[in-house]
Amino acid sequence: MFVEDHYVRLNQLGVDPHHFRLILPVRLFERLCLEALREGQTTDSTWAPPLWIPYVLMSSGMTLLSLQLALQLAGFGLAESERR
């Protein structure tokens, strides 16, 4: 319900909500990964691994998800006869 409300609001403003899904991985990488690398951020555990490692994994997963969405929107999915 919450997500649909945002889509309706974005459509009323004349903004395609799918553009946000395509921009999100880039912004996620810029904000989290690069900031964690520059500042040397680590977790609060005693092991203290660097935070850029999980942030890179999150942004790469979002990139793959956005790529899949873009291909599906462009019509590069499987034909009906090729689906199981």
Backbone bond lengths (Angstrom), bond angles and torsions (degrees), N, CA, C in turn:
res aa  C-N    CA-C-N  psi(-1)  N-CA   C-N-CA  omega(-1)  CA-C   N-CA-C  phi
1 M - - - 1.445 - - 1.532 110.47 -
2 F 1.326 116.05 -44.04 1.453 120.77 -176.96 1.524 111.03 -64.05
3 V 1.343 116.82 -43.49 1.460 120.85 -177.98 1.520 110.54 -67.75
4 E 1.329 116.87 -41.61 1.458 120.06 -179.90 1.522 111.38 -61.65
5 D 1.331 117.29 -37.21 1.463 120.76 177.81 1.524 111.35 -60.94
6 H 1.328 116.71 -40.61 1.460 120.32 179.03 1.523 110.87 -67.45
7 Y 1.343 116.92 -39.00 1.461 119.65 177.20 1.524 111.16 -62.36
8 V 1.322 116.39 -41.94 1.461 120.13 178.93 1.521 110.10 -63.38
9 R 1.326 117.45 -43.53 1.472 120.61 179.25 1.520 111.68 -63.73
10 L 1.335 116.63 -42.29 1.461 119.52 178.89 1.523 111.17 -64.95
11 N 1.332 116.70 -40.17 1.466 119.56 178.05 1.522 111.01 -65.54
12 Q 1.326 117.87 -35.59 1.457 120.68 177.64 1.528 111.10 -65.86
13 L 1.313 116.84 -31.40 1.460 121.18 178.27 1.525 111.92 -81.10
14 G 1.315 116.95 -6.36 1.451 120.40 -179.81 1.517 113.20 83.85
15 V 1.332 117.48 21.70 1.460 122.34 -179.20 1.520 108.10 -109.95
16 D 1.322 116.56 132.18 1.461 120.53 177.53 1.531 108.43 -77.42
17 P 1.328 118.36 119.30 1.475 120.09 -177.04 1.522 113.35 -65.22
18 H 1.337 117.99 -19.79 1.464 119.56 -179.88 1.524 111.97 -71.63
19 H 1.322 118.03 -21.89 1.460 119.87 176.51 1.524 111.24 -63.42
20 F 1.322 117.00 -31.85 1.462 120.03 179.38 1.523 111.23 -67.47
21 R 1.321 116.91 -34.74 1.461 119.62 177.75 1.520 111.53 -68.87
22 L 1.317 116.83 -29.30 1.457 119.80 -179.52 1.521 112.07 -82.01
23 I 1.311 117.80 -26.49 1.463 122.37 -179.21 1.524 111.65 -87.12
24 L 1.314 117.35 -26.35 1.467 121.90 -174.30 1.528 114.03 -56.04
25 P 1.332 120.88 -46.04 1.474 118.57 -179.01 1.520 113.51 -61.03
26 V 1.319 117.03 -37.08 1.463 120.18 179.73 1.524 110.23 -65.78
27 R 1.318 116.04 -46.00 1.463 120.16 179.62 1.532 110.77 -66.26
28 L 1.333 117.02 -37.17 1.458 120.89 178.94 1.525 110.16 -62.83
29 F 1.325 115.86 -42.42 1.461 119.58 178.95 1.524 110.92 -66.15
30 E 1.324 116.75 -44.32 1.463 120.19 -179.13 1.519 111.63 -62.41
31 R 1.320 115.61 -49.30 1.461 120.06 -173.89 1.514 113.39 -72.63
32 L 1.318 116.50 -49.70 1.458 119.32 -172.31 1.525 112.90 -87.14
33 C 1.312 117.15 -56.01 1.465 120.46 -172.74 1.515 112.46 -65.01
34 L 1.314 115.79 -53.92 1.468 118.61 -176.26 1.523 111.88 -67.25
35 E 1.327 116.45 -36.41 1.463 119.56 177.89 1.523 110.67 -66.04
36 A 1.326 117.43 -40.77 1.463 120.81 178.55 1.519 111.20 -65.86
37 L 1.324 117.23 -36.64 1.463 120.27 177.67 1.526 111.66 -67.90
38 R 1.330 116.12 -46.38 1.476 120.05 -178.39 1.520 111.99 -63.39
39 E 1.328 115.83 -42.98 1.459 119.68 -174.69 1.524 113.23 -89.56
40 G 1.322 117.87 -7.23 1.460 120.80 -179.89 1.522 112.67 66.42
41 Q 1.320 117.31 37.87 1.462 121.12 -177.47 1.522 110.74 -68.27
42 T 1.326 115.07 140.08 1.461 121.98 175.56 1.522 108.74 -131.59
43 T 1.337 115.24 167.28 1.460 119.48 177.87 1.521 109.24 -75.26
44 D 1.318 115.84 168.71 1.467 120.73 -178.59 1.520 113.35 -87.71
45 S 1.317 117.80 5.33 1.462 119.78 -179.74 1.530 110.12 -77.51
46 T 1.323 116.34 170.93 1.468 119.74 179.81 1.530 111.33 -71.24
47 W 1.312 117.38 -25.96 1.455 121.49 177.14 1.523 110.37 -72.33
48 A 1.336 117.79 -38.31 1.466 126.50 175.87 1.530 113.95 56.14
49 P 1.338 117.32 56.24 1.465 117.66 175.14 1.527 110.73 -70.62
50 P 1.314 117.97 154.49 1.466 119.92 -179.88 1.532 110.84 -67.99
51 L 1.325 115.79 144.98 1.459 120.89 -177.23 1.522 113.67 -78.96
52 W 1.319 118.03 -15.36 1.454 118.01 -178.33 1.524 111.90 -66.70
53 I 1.324 118.25 -23.63 1.469 121.17 -178.70 1.537 111.25 -65.39
54 P 1.339 120.14 -54.16 1.465 117.69 177.55 1.528 112.84 -67.49
55 Y 1.325 117.16 -29.50 1.461 119.43 178.95 1.529 111.50 -67.44
56 V 1.330 117.33 -37.49 1.462 120.25 176.57 1.524 109.94 -65.27
57 L 1.333 116.84 -40.88 1.459 120.13 178.83 1.527 111.19 -64.16
58 M 1.330 117.33 -40.75 1.467 120.43 178.08 1.518 111.19 -64.24
59 S 1.317 117.34 -45.79 1.467 119.54 -177.72 1.523 111.38 -69.39
60 S 1.332 118.83 -34.15 1.466 119.39 177.19 1.524 110.89 -69.77
61 G 1.324 118.01 -36.36 1.460 120.94 175.42 1.513 111.89 -64.63
62 M 1.327 116.80 -41.49 1.463 120.63 177.85 1.528 110.85 -67.73
63 T 1.334 117.21 -33.54 1.457 120.64 177.31 1.524 110.35 -65.17
64 L 1.327 116.87 -44.47 1.461 120.12 178.39 1.530 111.50 -64.59
65 L 1.324 116.69 -39.93 1.462 120.54 177.92 1.528 111.00 -64.52
66 S 1.318 117.21 -41.72 1.462 121.00 178.94 1.524 111.28 -67.94
67 L 1.325 117.08 -37.18 1.457 120.61 176.50 1.522 110.46 -63.60
68 Q 1.324 116.99 -42.49 1.458 120.66 177.16 1.525 110.78 -62.07
69 L 1.320 116.96 -42.92 1.461 120.84 178.59 1.522 111.03 -63.11
70 A 1.313 117.05 -43.79 1.467 120.68 -179.37 1.526 110.83 -63.65
71 L 1.324 117.48 -40.69 1.463 120.14 178.36 1.521 111.55 -66.82
72 Q 1.323 116.89 -38.63 1.460 119.61 177.95 1.523 111.16 -67.56
73 L 1.324 117.32 -39.07 1.458 120.19 178.50 1.522 111.73 -67.71
74 A 1.328 115.94 -31.75 1.461 120.21 179.74 1.525 112.01 -80.35
75 G 1.326 117.33 -8.23 1.459 120.59 177.34 1.503 114.63 88.14
76 F 1.332 117.37 23.29 1.452 120.31 179.12 1.522 112.59 -93.83
77 G 1.327 117.16 20.83 1.460 120.50 178.01 1.518 110.54 -76.48
78 L 1.311 116.13 179.13 1.446 120.52 179.00 1.521 110.86 -72.37
79 A 1.302 115.26 149.57 1.462 119.86 174.81 1.520 108.88 -70.55
80 E 1.311 116.64 160.38 1.466 121.80 -178.34 1.527 111.60 -57.66
81 S 1.324 117.38 -37.75 1.464 120.42 -177.36 1.527 111.84 -72.32
82 E 1.336 118.71 -22.07 1.461 121.67 -178.74 1.520 112.80 -89.16
83 R 1.294 118.65 -11.09 1.463 121.50 179.85 1.510 110.19 -79.99
84 R 1.334 115.89 149.33 1.468 120.50 178.36 1.482 111.15 -95.25
